[in-house]
Every structure is written in C-alpha cells, then in structure tokens.
Amino acid sequence: MQKLKGKVAVITGATSGMGLATAQLFVEEGAYVFITGRKQAQLDEAVRSIGKNVTGVLCDSGSLSDLDRLFETVKTEKGHIDVLFASAGAVDGAPIGHITEAHFDMQFNVNAKGTLFTVQKALPLLNDHGAIIMTGTVVALKGGSYLSVYSASKAALDAFAKSWSTELSARGIRVNVIHPGPIDTALFALLPEDKKTSYINQVALGRLGQSREIATTALFLASEDSSYITGISIPVDGGSKAIE
C-alpha cells in the first residue's frame, strides 16, 4: 500500500541529493510533488528524473517573492498541501576570526529565515493533520570546525519545531526535523580525500549515509507511521553523534 497515496507534497531544494531522493520516493509512494531549485537546467533535469506527478518551480528559498510564487503555483494547480519538506539549505565554512557579514547573512537567510517563511507562507494551504519536515544537520547537535555559522543557522530549526508543534497542535499538524550526518552527495564528493576520510572516521557505522536513507526517514515523518511524533529532531547520522 502506498503511504502517501493522493497526498500533495512540497519539497524545497530538491534538484539533487537528499531532496531529489525524497521527491522520487514520495512519488513512488503515491504523492504529487512540487520541487524547487535555483537553477532552471538542474530543475528541469530533476523533473525528468522523477518522471511523473511532479511540478518544478524555480525558487530561491531565501527570497520571499520567490516563495510567494511557489505557493501561488501550488494553490493554482492543487489547492492544498499535505506534506511540506523544507529541505533547501546553504553551507559555507569559515573559522572564527574570518567570518564576514556576507558569510553570516547568506547562511541565515536561507537556512533560518528561508525555512521560517517557507513554513509560514505554506500554512494557508496546509491541510489539518498535515506534516512539516525540516532538514537540519548533525553539526547543529555536535558542532564542527569552521561551521559555527552553518551550525547555528540549522540549530534554529529545532527551536522552530518545538514552538510550532505546540502552536499548530490544534490543527493536528506535526513538525519535526531531520539532522543528516555525512551523506554521499555531489557536495561531499567535492571535498579533499583527507577530509572525506576524517568525516567517515567520525561515523560509528564506518560509512557514508545514502540520500535514500534520508528519504525513507522523511517518508516516515510524512506518513501516518509517525502520527504520534511531533516537535522532535532525528539524527540520521550513522552514529556520528555518538562518537564525541
């Protein structure tokens, strides 16, 4: 039985990696999915790879006008949302002492502000008993060298989830966060080999996670399987938080 049959989902930042894998799985499980990306060519390719029951919308989650256009498209085409997965994010490393205002603003604009307004602008379309999922990072739970701004911008999502799960409880809307550990994505592939090895050595399971493993966690949180779960964060990190 398809776990999301007849549901409408919006997934931001879904042109590659974890977001794309989640969109593909949600469609397999019966959902119609709206995905976003900041580059038209990548967005078009993601839509082609999903193949059916998908609409791509060019959208920068840090732009409020782009978000307005996204949800106007959803309203026009489907009229409602059952699952919102705020997966768009930005990361850039810098050591303390070298952090600039632009470095700070870029990450907080997408990761904290962008997530907040993605959720807020989706609410009028979100059905009662719907699900909101946000993508954090295990670095927000354990810290990471050169990633203090990124970590802080993602740590805000835990505070959002705790507050919104209470605020939205009367509507039966559940709000949760996934904190991925090191995942085998195109971004990870760009790292130097010594840095890749260092990250893998910090994982109890001794390997990188796969985007599909984030997707299956998102499916759990989007479906009735998690009907009594709200206001929490789930590390999907191979045990990296356990090695401190």
N, C-alpha and C positions, 0 to 999 in steps of 0.2 A: 504493500500500500504506500502510495506517495505521501510523504509527510507534510508537503506544502501545496497539495492539490487545490487549485483555484485561488491561491493567495497571490497578492501583488507585493513585490519587494523592491526597495530602492537600495542600491549599493554604490556608495561613492568611492572613487579611486579604484576602479575595477578593470583597468585595462591590462593588468599583468599581475603575476604573483598571487598573493593570498586573496585579493578582491576578485580577480578573474576566476580563480578556482572555486570561490564561493558562489559566484554567479552561475557558473556551469553546473555546480551541484544543485543549487536551488531550482534551476530549470529542469534538471533530471528528476527532481522531487515534485514537479508539478506547478511551480510558481511561474508567473510572468515577472520579468526582471527589468528594471531600469538601471543602467550603469552609467557612470560618469568618468570622464578623463579630461586632461588638459590639452591633449594633442589629438587633432582630428584623425590623423593616419592611424595612430595606435587605437583610438576608439573604434574606428571602422574595422580594424583587424580583429579586435576583441569581439565585436558583434558578429563577425563572420565565424569566428571560432566557436561561439556559443550556438549559433545556427538557427535558433527559433525562439519564439516567445521572449524577445528582448528588444529594448529600445536604447540606443546610445544617445547621451546628451553631453555636449561639450560644456564643461563646467569646472571652474576653479573653486574649490570649497572655501577658499579664503575670500571670495568675492560675494558679497551679499546679493548683488544684482544677478550674478550667475545662479545663485541658489534660488532666487525668485523665479528665474526662467525654468530651472529644473522642475520645480514643483508645479508651475503652471502647466508644463508639458504633461506631468503625471496626472494632474487634475483633468486636463482635456482628454487624455487617452483612456484613463482608467477610473478616475474619480475618487480613488481612495488608496490607502497603503495599509498593508497588514504587517510588514516587517521592514524596519529601517536599519540598515547596517552602515554606520558612519565609519568608513574604512580609510578614507583619504588621509594622508599624512605627509609630513616633510621632516627630514633629518639632515643635520649638518653638525660636524664635530668641531669643537674649539676648546682649548684649555682655558681655565680661569686665568685672567690676566690678558687674554687676547680676544675676549668676547666683545663684539660690537653691537650697537643698537640694531643695525640691519639684521645681523645674525639672530638676535633675540626676537625681533618683530616677525621675521619670516616664519619661524617655527611656532610661535604662539599664535600667529594669525591663522595658520592652517589647523594646527593640532588642537588648540583650545578654543579660540574664537570661532573658527570654522565649524568645529564639531558642535559647539553650543548652538549656533544659528542654523546649522543643518537640522538639528532636532527641533528647535523652536519653530522653524518655518514648515516642517513636516507635520507638526501636531494637528493643524486643522483637517488634514487628510487622513490621519492615522486612526484606524478603527479602534474602538474599545476592545480590550483584550489582545491588543497587538504587542509587538516586541520591538524594543530598541536595543541594538548591539553597537558597541564602540570598540575600535581597535586601539589598544594601548601598546605597551612594550614591557617586557620583564625588567628592562633597565629602570623603569619607573618604580619598581619594587626593591631593587637591589643596588641601584646606582651603576655608573660606568664612567671610566676615564674619558674626558673630553666631551661627554654627552650630558652635562648638567642641565643645559637649557632644554634639550630634547626630552630628557627625563622629567623635568619639572612640567613641561607643557603637556606631557602624557599623564603625569600623576593627577592633573586636574580632572581627568575623566573619571577617576574613582570617586572624587568628591561630587561630580555631577551625578553619577549613578546612584549614590547614596541619597542625595537630596531628591532627585527626580523620581526615584522609585516610591518615595513617600508621597510626593506631590501628585503623582499620576495613579496612585493606588485605587482611587475611587473609580477610575475608568478601567481598571484591570490591566493597565499597560505595564509590562515588565521591562526593566532597564538593567543591562549587565555589560561588563567589559571583558574582552579577551586580551590577555597580555602575552603575545608571542615571544618565544625565545629566538635563538638563531635559526632562521628558516632559509632553505636553499632556494633563493630567488635570484633574479638577474642582478639586483643590487648587491647581494652578498658575493656574487661571482666577481665583482669589480675589486674586491679587497685584495691586498697583498697576501701571498700564501702564508706568511708567518702569522698574520692577523687572523686568517681563517682557522689555522691550527689552534691558535690561542682561544678562539671562541669555542671550538669543538671540545677542547680540553676542559672547558667550564660546564659541559653538559654531562649529567650523570649517565645518560644512555649512550654517550660516546658518539653521537652522530647529529647531523643537522635535521631539523624538522622539515617536513614537506608541506607545501601550500595546501594540499588536500587535507592535512591534519588540522589546519586552522579552519578550513571549510566545514569539516564534519562537526567541529565544536560549534561553529556558527549555526549550523543546521539544528543541533541540539537546542541551542538557546532560542532559535526562531520557532521551534515546533512545540507541540503540546507535551513532548517528553520532559520539558523543563517548566511545566506550568506552575510549580511552586517555588521557583527560583527567581529572585529579583534583588537588585541592589548589591550585587557581588562582583568580584573580578576573579577570573580563572586564568592562572598561568598555564600556558601551553608551551612548555619550555624544555621538555626532556629532563627535568630535574635540575636545571641550571641554578634555580634559586636555592636549591638545597645545598649547593656547593658554594659556601661563602667563607 
